[in-house]
Amino acid sequence: MLDAPTRRLCEGIAAGPPGVTRLAVVAPGEYGKTALLDHLDRLCTATGVAVVRVGPGSEPGLLGEAALVLADDVHTYDDAALDRLAALAADERTGLVVAARPRPRPAGLAAVLSRLRGQIVLRPFDRAQVATHLAARLGTVGQGLPDFVLEQTGGVPGLVHRLATAPDLTPDAVPAGALAAVRHVIDGVPPDVLRLLLAVAAGAAPDLELLGALLGLDTAEVTAVVDTARATGLFGVDGVLLPLTRATLAAHVPPEQHAEVRQRLAGLLLDRGLPVLEVVRPWLADPVVPGVARAFEAAAAEALDTDPALAARLLEAAVAAGLPAAALGARRAEAVALAGDMDTALRLADEVVAGGAPADRAQGAAVAAAALAHRGHLARSADLLRWAGEHPAATFAPIALLGVGRLEQAQQALAGLDRPDAGGQPPTLLSGALTSVARGMVESVTATATAALSGLVGSAEILEPLSRSVVLPDSPAALGALVALHCGELTIAEPLLERALAAGTGGPPLAARHRLLHAWVAMLRGDIALASERAAEAGEVSSPRDWLFAVALEVGLARRASDLPALRAGWARAGEAVVRHPVDLFTLLPFGELAIAAARLGDGDRLAPHLARAAELLAALGDPPLWSTPLHWSGLHAAVLAERPADAERAAAALAASAGRGPFYAAMSAAAQSWLKVLAGDVEPAEVEAAAYGLRDAGLWWDGARLAGQAAIRTADRKAMLALLDCARLLQGQSADPAPAAVPAGPTAPGGAPVPAAGPGARLSERELQVARLVLEGLTYKQVGARLFISAKTVEHHMARMRHRLGATSRAELLTQLRQALGG
């Protein structure tokens, strides 16, 4: 257990005159002091030096001229023994090596040490020394074992040795036999030191005042106990209790001793108003300790803002430790809801509403209302929110009422919030901002989009740092983004959602909603790859509302990619999604997207009742243009795909009725009229291009590209066709430059020069490169054609020309050469 420098020093002592040796070995317990004296004893005996071992209570006999005295555990000597040892240290004829812990250090020990000439320093093992010691004891040592032992022991040599002697040692857990060996160390400490060890294991901070109160000692006494404890070798060099020590205390100290310390520590922290979370958190892994329920409750309040799932676990522990479940029901429901488990939250909240204390029932109602909103039951949510009265979430009542078409009731509820004495509560930043959100949503129906967005954006920004720990039916950012998406303000929707995601607004329950709406922005712009990436970031969604948006995104992306199998797969899931979540004002976007998919697949009857309900809802609200325009636009495309010209004309007429409300509505109306003319074979290139660019300005890049592309393939005028195709490509983010590009025809020779092609040329046009890239991505000829606004037959011709140019003898060889040429 001794390192090489210490061994050399011992060899020098054994070889020299013993009388000159005056050394101290001062180190914590388990650092190898006794092992050093044993080693020195063997060396000296082998060289003929008389060695006398002295221990507590033993007296050195008559010493000869060449005697060397080895005194162990000197810190435990009484005053008389220390006086005799000091006299011995003054005798120049006799060598002396004393071993002691740093603490305690009585005055007599200090007198002995002052007469010595040097000190042997013992240090913890490093990883290499741990590995060497394990190999010497165990033979073969697994790769992770030295790291595990070093972590558990802090490199304290005696503890490393105790682990190394355990035959069943693995990197997974400390064997019971090793814990039993360390128990003997703990059994030897004084009672006050043991209580200190238990306090530190329970999480007590190194605060002398707190530890003194916990142990019933004054400052000087607790300082001495701390010093003695750290001298046991059960702490690391950084003063932190070693994991092996913690495990031994947990395994071998009776539970009632742990419980007594935890109860006292929890009471002291609570009485002093100090944080308890970091102290209490580890207790969750142990059996329930009676008497610490209030500490669990206080820790849950600390954890709620940053880790609601942990807060929920702490509240469960508080109930298990003795607090009545009914008293914590509302807070448990809130924590579980913020953690994202809306089903459990609804069950707990319902129990509180049905039979909780009067002070808790409003909070229970607010949580239940939020959970119901996530499930799509806005009418019931509105009823609960109005009943919740003074709770901040009650300000969402006008929004929920609006969502189910009850405009007059929403306005009345908003008027109640605007009263100076509303709710009898002070006008906090949270309540004021939420009231502004409600007002903005009502204005989205009764006023202009500009007025609505102004209040919504400002309120969302105010609420970013406040709403992480408030259970909300929806987030201000999501509502603001919905309004922005409905009126073509994608540049407002996107930063709103990005800030909400960065701030964690609404916590885990609303993270998926923000990500799905973020994906929707990218989909409307025609960026299929980015939209797919953002949708994937939402992960597995659980709430019916999120599921509806996720499925509609899947369907919308498949339609825009001309991926019929994916469209069919998404539509199969859409049937469940629309049943789980009824139509409301805030789900018109997904229902509109699903309407187009239903028409494309010839399954419109399945969605007809839901679309009829959407029309009734909008009629009840007075057909507000902001909310009805996107649905009419979807209805136009669904009618076109289903070959129902009368329905298409009705949708176009509805869009025309709002054309005077602003540029967005005018652009949508113009595009609808352009579609009708294109479908009738009347293609005016300038008119179509203007309508397509109008859609781009409204945020609908993909829709603009599709209009231009469809017009191009329906005109007999080649010049007009080329101009419209260029417009479509530009809107889809593709270059219209037809200049050919050179590509290697096969492998690259040393030095980077391309190997000449076997065929009559290896220069591919830009269009051929576009086709090649899409084919290599796995798209079918039909999908490539839909993406590039050309026919599948034209794609086939491009592939045939490339095969001829590159001299490929088969399709497989052609694809191989294209991959090499395009770096894939």
Secondary structure, DSSP 8 states (H G I E B T S, - for coil): ---HHHHHHHHHHHHS-GGG-EEEEE--TTSSHHHHHHHHHHHHHHTT--EEEE-TT-------TT-EEEE--GGG--HHHHHHHHHHHT-TTSEEEEEE-SS---HHHHHHHHT--EEE------HHHHHHHHHHHHSS--TTHHHHHHHHHTT-HHHHHHHHT-TT--SS---HHHHHHHHHHHHTS-HHHHHHHHHHHTT--S-HHHHHHHHT--HHHHHHHHHHHHTTT-B-TTS-B-HHHHHHHHHHS-HHHHHHHHHHHHHHHHHTT---HHHHGGGGGS---TT-HHHHHHHHHHHTTT-HHHHHHHHHHHHHTT--HHHHHHHHHHHHHHTT-HHHHHHHHHHHHHHS-HHHHHHHHHHHHHHHHHHT-HHHHHHHHHHHTTSGGGGGHHHHHHHTT-HHHHHHHHHHHHSTTGGGS---HHHHHHHHHHHHHHHHHHS-HHHHHHHHHHHHHHHTTTGGGS--SS-HHHHHHHHHHHTT-HHHHHHHHHHHHHHTTT-HHHHHHHHHHHHHHHHHTT-HHHHHHHHHHT-S--SHHHHHHHHHHHHHHHHHTT-HHHHHHHHHHHHHHHHHS---GGGHHHHHHHHHHHHHTT-HHHHHHHHHHHHHHHHHTT--HHHHHHHHHHHHHHHHHTT-HHHHHHHHHHHHHTGGG-HHHHHHHHHHHHHHHHHTT---HHHHHHHHHHHHHTT-HHHHHHHHHHHHTT-S-HHHHHHHHHHHHHHTT-------EE--SS-B-TTS-B---SSS--EE-HHHHHHHHHHHTT--HHHHHHHHTS-HHHHHHHHHHHHHHHT-SSHHHHHHHHHHHTT-
